[in-house]
Amino acid sequence: MSARAALHSLSQSGGAVLAGTLPRRELGALYSAGCVRYEVPITARDRVGVPPLVGFVMNRVKGDWLEKLLYDMFVSTD
């Protein structure tokens, strides 16, 4: 299946499909091109586990969204 066919299949299904429905390679190409996004619903009853990050050094670089997310997760789980 081509990326175009995967996008057509996605649009025909109403814009949402279950994980594993579309071929991984084509979905990755569409994601890289900004044509699709992943959505993972999380409820108040769900839990997120963060394994230890060996060798992680926090530099506090301003504007680094990933570092801010990790910091917020570490503070809230501490």
MODELLER restraints for C-alpha pairs under 7 A, 6 or more apart:
rsr = mdl.restraints
at = mdl.atoms
rsr.add(forms.Gaussian(group=physical.xy_distance, feature=features.Distance(at['CA:2:A'], at['CA:26:A']), mean=6.40, stdev=0.5))
rsr.add(forms.Gaussian(group=physical.xy_distance, feature=features.Distance(at['CA:3:A'], at['CA:26:A']), mean=4.71, stdev=0.5))
rsr.add(forms.Gaussian(group=physical.xy_distance, feature=features.Distance(at['CA:3:A'], at['CA:27:A']), mean=6.99, stdev=0.5))
rsr.add(forms.Gaussian(group=physical.xy_distance, feature=features.Distance(at['CA:3:A'], at['CA:29:A']), mean=6.94, stdev=0.5))
rsr.add(forms.Gaussian(group=physical.xy_distance, feature=features.Distance(at['CA:3:A'], at['CA:30:A']), mean=6.55, stdev=0.5))
rsr.add(forms.Gaussian(group=physical.xy_distance, feature=features.Distance(at['CA:6:A'], at['CA:22:A']), mean=6.41, stdev=0.5))
rsr.add(forms.Gaussian(group=physical.xy_distance, feature=features.Distance(at['CA:6:A'], at['CA:26:A']), mean=6.74, stdev=0.5))
rsr.add(forms.Gaussian(group=physical.xy_distance, feature=features.Distance(at['CA:10:A'], at['CA:16:A']), mean=6.51, stdev=0.5))
rsr.add(forms.Gaussian(group=physical.xy_distance, feature=features.Distance(at['CA:10:A'], at['CA:17:A']), mean=6.79, stdev=0.5))
rsr.add(forms.Gaussian(group=physical.xy_distance, feature=features.Distance(at['CA:30:A'], at['CA:36:A']), mean=5.94, stdev=0.5))
rsr.add(forms.Gaussian(group=physical.xy_distance, feature=features.Distance(at['CA:31:A'], at['CA:37:A']), mean=6.19, stdev=0.5))
